[in-house]
């Protein structure tokens, strides 16, 4: 992977991590078009995901600071209630990550038929939110688990993590700004944890990823962080204005193109 390819893929990841169009699906499509090997793609995907996690921390730094301040009061309050809900939401993706890691890895092989099909599923989820109007609820513990289930399914390339979790929250009646904030904050620990494990594997056996040098990883990280910061702030406004149906159309079109290209090209 060259630094230019890393730059392109980093920008793709940063923009699509927060926009409801599936970052993993777009990385798979971009990797196929650029001819990036699957081993390089997997490690690179972890690096740029860590960058977007960092951009989330920067965008929501005030909220995170308030939550941490509440946690250090060591008494039951809104911060501890929110933290418990985050932990509950992590249970499904934790189970999938621990017990199905090899099966998940096998999905990232440039299979555009799978990516396209899952993008269409994402499109359907986003489209259904158009018909849900009474969004005034808080995120409850049961809804946190259901949103977590949506996040675990979003491990599939082509299912948008932000799209599926925000859409699920909205369909459960959660207020729009709360749905967006919970969706973006719930992913921090799983992404950072996966990043640490993959970097550990890289340093233990760097030969397995010899096609991916330090420069492309750094360029991809910076590109993903900057693009992610911009997209994250943009996405908050998009959900508030209820414009997810535009992305439903986009996902459907891109998914259809991916399927057609896999079958006929």
C-alpha positions in Angstrom: 0.0 0.0 0.0 1.4 3.4 -1.0 0.8 6.6 1.0 -1.5 7.9 -1.6 -3.7 4.8 -1.4 -3.6 5.2 2.4 -4.6 8.8 2.1 -7.6 7.9 -0.1 -8.7 5.0 2.1 -8.2 7.1 5.3 -10.5 9.8 4.0 -13.0 7.2 2.9 -13.0 5.7 6.4 -13.2 9.0 8.2 -16.1 10.2 6.2 -18.0 7.0 6.1 -17.5 6.0 9.8 -20.0 8.6 10.9 -22.1 9.0 7.8 -24.6 6.1 7.7 -23.1 4.5 4.6 -20.8 1.7 6.1 -17.1 2.5 6.5 -16.2 -1.2 6.3 -18.2 -1.6 3.1 -16.5 1.4 1.5 -13.1 0.3 2.6 -13.7 -3.1 1.0 -14.8 -1.4 -2.3 -11.9 1.0 -2.2 -9.4 -1.8 -1.4 -10.7 -3.8 -4.4 -10.4 -0.8 -6.7 -6.9 0.0 -5.5 -5.8 -3.6 -5.4 -4.9 -3.6 -1.7 -4.2 -7.1 -0.2 -6.6 -8.4 2.4 -3.9 -8.7 5.2 -3.0 -5.0 4.6 -6.6 -4.0 4.5 -7.5 -5.6 7.9 -4.6 -4.0 9.8 -5.2 -0.7 8.0 -8.9 -0.8 8.8 -8.1 -1.1 12.5 -5.6 1.8 12.4 -8.1 4.2 10.7 -10.9 3.0 13.0 -8.7 4.0 15.9 -8.3 7.4 14.3 -12.0 7.9 14.0 -12.5 6.8 17.6 -10.1 9.6 18.6 -12.0 12.1 16.5 -15.2 11.0 18.4 -13.4 11.8 21.7 -12.5 15.3 20.4 -16.0 16.1 19.2 -17.7 14.8 22.3 -14.9 15.9 24.7 -17.3 18.0 26.9 -19.8 15.2 27.2 -17.1 12.7 28.0 -15.5 15.0 30.6 -18.9 15.4 32.3 -19.4 11.7 32.3 -16.0 11.1 33.8 -16.5 13.8 36.4 -19.7 12.1 37.5 -18.1 8.7 37.7 -15.4 10.0 40.0 -18.1 11.1 42.4 -18.5 7.4 43.3 -22.2 7.6 43.8 -25.2 6.7 41.7 -25.9 9.5 39.2 -26.6 10.1 35.5 -23.0 9.3 34.6 -23.1 5.9 36.2 -26.5 5.2 34.6 -25.1 6.1 31.2 -21.9 4.0 31.8 -24.0 1.0 32.7 -26.0 1.4 29.5 -22.8 1.7 27.4 -21.5 -1.6 29.1 -24.8 -3.3 28.3 -24.6 -2.2 24.6 -21.1 -3.7 24.4 -22.2 -7.2 25.4 -23.4 -8.4 21.9 -20.4 -7.1 20.0 -18.0 -8.4 22.7 -19.5 -11.9 22.3 -19.3 -11.7 18.5 -15.7 -10.4 18.6 -14.5 -13.1 21.1 -16.2 -16.2 19.6 -16.4 -15.4 15.9 -13.1 -13.4 15.2 -11.9 -15.9 12.5 -15.3 -15.9 10.7 -15.4 -12.1 10.8 -11.9 -11.9 9.4 -12.9 -14.2 6.5 -15.6 -11.8 5.4 -13.0 -9.1 4.5 -11.9 -10.5 1.2 -13.2 -8.1 -1.3 -16.6 -9.9 -1.7 -18.6 -7.1 -3.4 -21.7 -9.2 -3.6 -21.8 -9.4 0.2 -20.9 -5.7 0.6 -23.6 -4.7 -1.9 -26.2 -6.8 -0.3 -25.5 -5.5 3.2 -25.5 -1.9 1.9 -29.0 -2.5 0.7 -29.9 -3.8 4.2 -28.5 -0.5 5.6 -30.6 1.4 3.1 -33.8 -0.3 4.3 -33.0 0.5 7.9 -32.4 4.1 7.2 -35.5 4.3 5.0 -37.8 3.0 7.8 -36.7 5.8 10.2 -38.6 8.2 7.9 -41.9 6.8 9.3 -41.0 7.1 13.0 -42.0 10.5 14.2 -42.6 10.3 18.0 -38.9 10.3 19.1 -38.9 11.6 22.7 -37.6 8.7 24.9 -34.3 8.3 26.8 -32.0 5.4 26.0 -33.2 2.7 28.5 -31.2 -0.4 29.5 -33.3 -2.8 27.3 -33.0 -0.4 24.3 -29.2 -0.1 25.0 -28.9 -3.9 24.5 -31.0 -3.8 21.3 -28.9 -1.0 19.9 -25.9 -3.1 20.9 -27.3 -6.0 18.9 -27.5 -3.7 15.9 -23.8 -2.8 16.4 -22.8 -6.4 16.5 -24.5 -7.1 13.2 -22.7 -4.0 11.8 -19.5 -6.0 11.9 -20.6 -7.3 8.5 -19.0 -5.2 5.7 -21.7 -3.1 4.2 -23.8 -2.7 7.4 -23.3 0.8 8.6 -22.4 0.9 12.3 -23.6 4.5 12.8 -26.5 3.9 10.4 -27.8 0.7 12.1 -27.3 1.9 15.7 -28.9 5.4 15.1 -31.7 3.9 13.0 -32.4 1.3 15.7 -32.4 3.9 18.4 -34.8 6.1 16.4 -37.1 3.2 15.7 -37.2 2.5 19.4 -38.4 6.1 19.9 -35.2 7.6 21.3 -34.8 11.4 21.0 -32.6 12.2 18.0 -29.7 14.0 19.7 -29.6 11.3 22.4 -29.6 8.5 19.7 -26.7 10.1 17.9 -24.6 10.7 21.0 -25.2 7.2 22.4 -24.4 5.7 19.0 -21.1 7.5 18.7 -19.9 7.0 22.3 -20.9 3.4 22.6 -18.3 2.3 20.0 -15.3 3.9 21.6 -14.3 1.0 23.9 -14.8 -1.8 21.3 -12.9 0.1 18.7 -10.0 1.0 20.9 -9.9 -2.5 22.4 -9.8 -4.1 18.9 -7.1 -1.6 17.8 -4.9 -2.5 20.8 -5.3 -6.3 20.1 -4.5 -5.9 16.4 -1.4 -3.7 17.1 -0.2 -6.3 19.6 -0.6 -9.0 16.9 1.3 -6.7 14.4 4.3 -6.2 16.7 4.4 -9.9 17.6 4.4 -11.0 13.9 5.1 -8.0 11.7 6.0 -10.3 8.7 2.4 -11.1 8.3 1.7 -7.5 7.5 5.0 -6.7 5.7 3.2 -5.0 2.8 2.0 -2.2 5.1 4.7 0.2 6.2 4.7 2.9 8.9 4.2 5.8 6.5 1.0 4.6 5.0 -0.4 3.8 8.4 0.5 7.3 9.7 -1.0 9.0 6.6 -4.1 6.9 6.8 -4.5 7.7 10.5 -4.2 11.4 10.1 -6.5 11.5 7.0 -9.1 9.4 8.9 -8.9 11.6 12.0 -9.4 14.9 10.1 -12.2 13.5 7.8 -13.8 11.8 10.8 -13.9 15.0 12.9 -15.6 16.8 10.0 -18.1 14.0 9.4 -18.9 13.5 13.0 -20.0 17.1 13.5 -21.9 17.0 10.3 -23.7 13.8 11.2 -25.1 15.3 14.4 -26.9 18.0 12.4 -28.1 15.5 9.8 -29.9 13.3 12.3 -31.4 16.3 14.0 -32.9 17.5 10.7 -34.1 14.0 9.8 -32.4 13.6 6.5 -31.3 10.0 6.8 -33.5 9.0 3.8 -30.9 10.7 1.4 -28.3 8.2 2.7 -30.8 5.4 2.2 -30.9 6.2 -1.5 -27.1 6.5 -1.6 -26.6 3.1 0.1 -29.1 1.4 -2.2 -27.5 2.8 -5.4 -23.9 1.9 -4.2 -25.0 -1.5 -3.0 -26.7 -2.2 -6.4 -23.5 -1.1 -8.3 -21.4 -3.3 -6.1 -23.6 -6.4 -6.7 -23.7 -5.8 -10.5 -19.9 -5.3 -10.7 -19.3 -8.5 -8.8 -21.6 -10.5 -11.0 -20.9 -9.1 -14.5 -17.4 -7.7 -14.3 
